[in-house]
Amino acid sequence: MDNREFFEAVRLLGKEKNISEAALLEGIQKAIVTAVKRDYDNRDIVFCEINAEDSSIRVFVRKNVVSEVLDPVEDMTVEQAQRFKKNAVPGDIVEIELETREVSRIAAEKGKHILRQAIREAEHGQIKEEFQSKNQEIVTAKVSKIDPLTLDAFVEIGKITERLPRNEQLPNDNFTEGDLIKIFIADIKDGVKGPKAIISRTHPGLVRRLLESEVPEIFDGTVEIKSVSREAGSRSKIAVYSADENVDPVGACIGQRGARINKIVDLLGGEKIDIIRYSENPAEYVAAALAPADVVSVTVENEEEHSCKVIVPNSQLSLAIGNKGQNARLAAKLTGWRIDINPENEEEVINFDE
């Protein structure tokens, strides 16, 4: 097979496997290097250049020119080097191109392995590229299987299947095979069998992206999400801000008659969402974060340690704290401040840390 036939075969294979020609050539390139390296003690001195434009394939070894050879795999004498580079001197690096028949011999011996590895590399590369474009984004996935013991869900994302652990699902999630669900891709990692997406429905990023998709003012940058704190399935707090004095960032997120925020609440199975106005003033920010409770005053006690004292009406104490401390805990996470909640009569002091 001449080079033109090789590149035509690659083009057809790429079309058959639905892999880009560039990705497939890159995989073949890596596979050839891996195969040839075995004849050179697996050292990183083997290189392969494949150029589809001029149908050229070049495989070569780089060696160090030395006065005295200490490592025959990586070193060569000046005399040896000058066969490939006329004016070679100690310290130079020479490239020794392998003969076509030598590369062909290796390819013939390991042809199937090289091709399989190339296809695998190309597929992994394509999947990783696709995942990277969706990293930190919401995607729709199809539930293909539920583990009856762990209740982990296996979901299809494009060509691959990923595990959605039970602890990354909402408490009221009850999936069945065939369900289409919204998931958040929290990270992309290289696994033994290729790229792996870390997926979640409890990540704060899911709420952030849902809000961005429902509120045009966030999408176009008029309103900015400053912070998100979340206890998935129960409650989230989101701090928003707008530099435009004519725009109410909280109202924009809630929507007319709550239409925008209610749609997100429905998508999250009834999870409550508090939208609060962000402020550079710590006292104002903390007071807003404790909504729906009313706050009498906020006193910054230690700015470096981000600690403050909050006074609330006695009748608002339980609301400020929330069920099992949730409201105060989420406010602390949202603002990054340690909040000491005190009733007006100061008979009781409740401390909450970020």
Phi, psi and omega in degrees: 000126176275175186299323181296320178295322179300311182292328176292320178296320178297318180299316180292321179295319179299320179294319181294319183270358183059044178238139180296147180300321181297318180293321180293317178297322178296320178295318178297319179302311180295320182294320178297314179301315180300318181292315183290326181302334181295335177276357180233041174058029179056029178279154180275061180237003182258136182225151180223132177239122178241124182239109183290334184295318179248015177054043181250146176229125181229125177239129183213162179244138176256129180231153179274137176271122184226160176284325180227125182282119177256331180228101185297341179286319185254343185250156171210153182286166178300318181299315179295317183296326184290349173290334182253333180219107191307318185258028182297139177226163178307135182104342178284164172240128180247149177254124181251109183282132179282143180292150182303320182292330178290316178295320180297322179298315180295317180296322180293318181294324186239024186305308182297319180296316180299316182293315179299316180295321180297316179297318180297315179299317182294317179296316179298318180297319181291319179296317181296318179298319180294317180295318182301326180289342181251002180299136183065026179234166175268137174228158174266128181236154180255128179286121181256337184196148175238126176287117185293338181272310184267342186066015171295143178255139173256124186237146180267124176238102184064238184271352186241165178244131179238156179268130172254099183300154180300324182285355174256007175260160175288150182306326182263009176294132178217082188278156170230159181302134180098348179295142172259123185231156176269129177230158179251128176273105186278331183194162175237128180231154176274118178257175180298324182260017179119186182300143181230131178266131174269112188246155186201154168242002180254350183294139177303332179299333179295315179295318180301312182291324178296319179294319179299323183285336184262343185244105181302328181293332175283318181300320183269001175091359179294322177245138182242134173276118183270324184199151177224132170234142189212138164241097194306135178086346182245295184205147173229150172236135182229126178263127182234157185211148173222133177282346179275115183295340181274358182249128174268104185296325180291313180297323179298322182284325181286320180083168180296123182056028176075017186299317184289311184289327180294327178295321179291319177302317179296318180296333181260018174068031177094007178299128181287143181228123175259122175259121182234156182276127177285145176219144175289340178280114184303320182297315179295319182295313180295318179299317179294322183294336181277001176304144016272009180283146173278145181239132178281312181201155174231125179243123176285119182266322179213104185292324180293320181271000180054054177240143181214159179249128183244132175251129177233154175301147180306322182289344182258000186300309182295327178291320179295321180287315181085170180297119182056030177081010188297315185298313180292323181295315179294323178297320179295318178294321182294314186270336185081015181248146172278124188246121174259111183266127182232134172286160184300327181278355175057026176281341183221139178236128180240126180254136175227131179257156176301000000 
